[in-house]
Amino acid sequence: MGLFNAVSSTVFDVLLAPLGHARPWFDLLVWPVLAGVVALLVYKKISNQAGIAKAKNGIAVHLLEVVLFKDDLRVVLPATAKALGKNALYLGYNIVPMVVMFAPMTAILVQLVANYGYAPLPVGSTALLVVDLDDAASTAAGVSVRDVTLKLPAGLSFDAPPVRTSDGEIAWRLRLDEPGDHVVTVQAGTLAEEKLVSVGGAARKVSPLRTKSWEALLYPAEAVPAADSFVASITLDRLDQDLGVFPSGESGILGWFFGFSLLAGFALKDRFGVTL
């Protein structure tokens, strides 16, 4: 996960935001269209185009049988079964292209979310930072919730004492006093992990979560903690970036990306000579 995130971030940090993070419309229009074009090229190259066309024709023929002979069960039942069989065959032809496209599509999507999904937290507000200990790693290192402290840089301050739970969580409420990209340090003796806290200023790439679980693939803005780290995750309050006419937040960008890429794919399929 760490290598995948590092490589994709290195590439997309150059490609994304050519007009600046304050103008997300460019990437939110261009990249779904590019994704749709890539999907068409992949389908044309590795899918069984003849098989897809034959399966679609078979579905249409058998459905037409159902409509024309709807009063004759001896025709309707076999025709329905054959239509379902052709549909299963059609879906089977689509599995391999979908698997091939999964990694590049995911890389594009998570980078769009990382760059445009979240906004820096407002200056003067408070935010909750939660550390979740890794049970096995913290036990092996002899670290308990009582041993964990948080070191703050200038520009941040504590708004309340930490809350420690028996299931390995420690939460701090922070006051965000000054703008900037502040680095806080979670310490347990000689062990330490860092977390970026973005406050105020212009729109930019923001990281609400640093984790070593599979969710790290969805939050590539910070390095994944080492496998033996005493910290499983560090979570910070998040604020959705206002994207104007575009849907905002993780789910908004997700829906927009897949919806617009599908629309682009269907609009361009004939031009690329692809049967979907």
C-alpha positions in Angstrom: 0.0 0.0 0.0 2.8 2.4 0.9 4.6 1.9 -2.4 1.4 2.2 -4.4 0.5 5.4 -2.7 3.9 6.9 -3.0 4.1 6.1 -6.8 0.6 7.3 -7.5 1.1 10.5 -5.5 4.4 11.3 -7.2 2.7 11.0 -10.6 -0.6 12.8 -9.8 1.0 15.6 -7.8 2.5 16.7 -11.1 -0.6 16.0 -13.3 -3.4 17.3 -11.0 -4.2 20.9 -10.2 -2.7 22.5 -13.3 -4.9 25.5 -12.7 -4.5 25.4 -8.9 -6.6 23.7 -6.2 -9.0 26.7 -6.2 -10.2 25.6 -9.7 -11.1 22.0 -9.3 -13.6 22.0 -12.2 -10.8 21.3 -14.7 -9.7 18.0 -13.2 -13.2 17.0 -12.3 -14.2 17.3 -16.0 -11.0 16.1 -17.7 -10.1 13.1 -15.6 -13.5 11.3 -15.8 -13.5 11.8 -19.5 -9.9 10.4 -19.8 -11.0 7.5 -17.6 -13.9 6.8 -19.9 -11.6 6.8 -22.9 -9.1 4.5 -21.2 -12.0 2.2 -20.3 -13.1 2.1 -24.0 -9.6 1.3 -25.2 -9.2 -1.5 -22.6 -12.6 -3.0 -23.6 -11.7 -2.9 -27.3 -8.3 -4.5 -26.7 -9.0 -7.3 -24.3 -12.7 -8.0 -24.3 -14.5 -10.5 -26.6 -16.2 -7.9 -28.7 -17.8 -10.5 -31.0 -19.0 -12.4 -28.0 -20.5 -9.3 -26.4 -22.4 -8.4 -29.5 -23.7 -11.9 -29.9 -24.8 -12.1 -26.3 -26.6 -8.7 -26.5 -28.4 -9.8 -29.7 -29.4 -13.1 -28.0 -30.9 -11.2 -25.0 -32.9 -8.9 -27.4 -34.2 -11.9 -29.4 -35.3 -13.9 -26.4 -36.9 -10.8 -24.8 -38.8 -10.2 -28.0 -40.0 -13.8 -27.8 -41.4 -13.1 -24.3 -43.3 -10.1 -25.6 -44.7 -11.7 -28.7 -45.7 -14.9 -27.1 -46.6 -13.6 -23.6 -49.7 -15.8 -23.4 -47.9 -19.0 -24.1 -45.9 -20.3 -21.1 -44.3 -23.0 -23.3 -42.5 -20.2 -25.1 -42.2 -17.6 -22.4 -40.4 -19.8 -19.8 -37.7 -21.2 -22.1 -37.2 -17.8 -23.7 -36.8 -16.2 -20.2 -34.3 -18.8 -19.2 -32.3 -18.3 -22.4 -32.3 -14.5 -21.9 -31.0 -14.9 -18.4 -28.3 -17.3 -19.7 -27.2 -14.8 -22.4 -27.2 -12.0 -19.7 -24.9 -14.1 -17.5 -22.6 -14.7 -20.5 -22.6 -11.0 -21.3 -21.6 -10.2 -17.7 -18.9 -12.8 -17.9 -17.4 -11.1 -20.9 -17.1 -7.9 -18.9 -15.3 -9.3 -15.8 -11.8 -9.3 -17.2 -11.8 -5.7 -18.5 -13.3 -4.5 -15.2 -10.5 -6.3 -13.2 -7.8 -4.8 -15.5 -9.2 -1.2 -15.0 -9.7 -1.5 -11.3 -6.1 -0.3 -10.3 -5.8 2.7 -12.6 -9.4 3.8 -11.9 -8.8 3.6 -8.2 -5.6 5.5 -8.4 -7.2 8.4 -10.3 -10.3 8.5 -8.0 -8.4 8.5 -4.7 -6.1 11.2 -5.9 -9.0 13.4 -7.0 -10.6 12.9 -3.5 -7.2 13.6 -1.8 -6.8 16.8 -3.7 -10.3 18.1 -3.9 -12.4 16.2 -1.3 -11.3 18.1 1.8 -10.6 21.7 2.9 -8.2 23.0 5.5 -9.8 23.4 8.9 -10.7 27.0 9.8 -8.4 29.1 11.9 -9.8 29.6 15.4 -11.9 26.4 15.4 -11.4 23.2 17.4 -10.7 19.7 16.0 -10.6 16.3 17.4 -7.5 14.2 16.8 -7.9 10.5 17.6 -5.1 7.9 17.9 -6.0 4.3 17.7 -3.3 1.9 19.0 -2.4 -1.3 17.2 -3.1 -3.9 19.8 -0.4 -6.4 18.8 2.3 -3.9 18.0 1.7 -1.7 21.0 1.7 -4.8 23.3 4.9 -6.0 21.8 6.5 -2.6 22.3 5.1 -2.3 25.9 3.0 0.8 25.0 -0.3 1.5 26.7 -2.8 4.3 26.3 -1.3 5.9 29.5 2.1 6.2 27.8 1.0 8.1 24.7 1.4 11.8 24.5 0.9 14.5 21.8 3.5 17.1 21.0 2.1 20.2 19.3 4.0 22.8 17.2 3.5 26.5 17.4 0.1 27.4 15.9 -1.8 24.7 17.7 -2.8 24.3 21.3 -4.8 21.9 23.5 -8.4 22.8 24.1 -9.1 20.0 26.6 -7.2 17.2 28.4 -6.9 13.9 26.5 -9.5 11.2 26.8 -8.2 7.7 27.0 -10.3 4.5 26.5 -9.8 0.9 27.5 -9.9 -0.2 23.9 -6.7 1.6 22.9 -8.0 5.1 21.8 -6.7 8.5 22.8 -8.5 11.6 21.8 -7.3 15.2 22.0 -9.3 18.3 21.2 -7.1 20.9 19.6 -7.5 24.6 19.1 -6.3 25.7 15.6 -4.7 29.1 16.4 -2.7 29.8 13.2 -2.8 28.9 9.5 -0.4 26.5 8.1 0.4 22.8 7.6 1.3 21.8 11.1 3.0 18.5 12.0 1.9 17.0 15.4 3.9 14.1 17.0 2.4 11.2 18.7 4.9 9.9 21.2 5.3 6.8 23.4 8.8 6.9 25.0 11.3 6.8 22.1 8.6 5.8 19.6 6.9 8.5 17.5 4.5 8.9 14.6 3.5 12.2 12.9 0.3 13.6 11.5 -0.3 16.6 9.3 -2.9 19.1 10.4 -3.8 21.6 7.7 -5.3 24.9 8.9 -6.6 27.9 7.0 -5.1 29.3 3.8 -5.7 28.3 0.2 -7.3 25.0 -1.0 -4.7 22.2 -1.2 -4.2 18.5 -0.7 -5.5 17.6 2.8 -5.2 14.4 4.8 -7.9 13.6 7.4 -6.5 10.0 8.1 -3.2 8.3 8.4 -3.6 4.6 8.8 -1.9 1.2 8.1 -5.2 -0.6 7.4 -6.5 -1.2 3.8 -8.1 2.3 4.1 -4.6 3.8 3.4 -5.3 3.2 -0.3 -8.1 5.8 0.0 -6.0 8.4 1.8 -2.6 8.7 -0.1 -1.7 12.2 1.1 0.6 10.8 3.9 2.9 7.9 4.3 1.5 4.6 5.6 2.8 3.8 9.2 5.3 0.9 9.4 3.8 -2.5 9.9 5.3 -2.7 13.4 4.2 0.8 14.4 2.4 1.1 17.8 -0.2 3.3 16.0 -2.9 1.7 13.9 -4.4 5.0 12.8 -4.5 8.8 13.4 -7.8 10.5 12.5 -8.5 14.2 12.3 -11.8 16.0 11.9 -12.5 16.6 8.2 -14.2 19.4 6.3 -15.6 18.9 2.8 -14.2 21.4 0.2 -16.8 23.5 -1.5 -16.8 22.4 -5.2 -19.4 24.8 -6.4 -21.7 23.1 -8.9 -20.0 19.7 -8.4 -21.0 17.3 -5.6 -18.5 17.6 -2.7 -16.9 15.2 -0.3 -15.8 11.6 -0.8 -19.2 10.2 -1.9 -19.9 13.3 -4.1 -16.6 13.0 -6.0 -17.0 9.2 -6.2 -20.5 9.5 -7.7 -19.5 12.3 -10.1 -16.3 10.4 -11.3 -18.1 7.2 -12.2 -21.2 8.8 -13.5 -19.4 11.2 -15.8 -16.9 8.6 -16.9 -19.7 6.3 -17.9 -21.5 9.0 -19.7 -18.3 9.9 -21.6 -17.7 6.2 -22.4 -21.2 5.7 -23.8 -21.0 9.0 -25.8 -17.7 8.0 -27.4 -18.1 4.2 -27.8 -19.2 4.5 -31.5 -16.3 6.8 -32.3 -13.9 4.2 -30.9 -15.7 1.3 -32.4 -16.5 -0.4 -29.1 -19.4 -2.7 -28.3 -20.4 -2.4 -24.6 
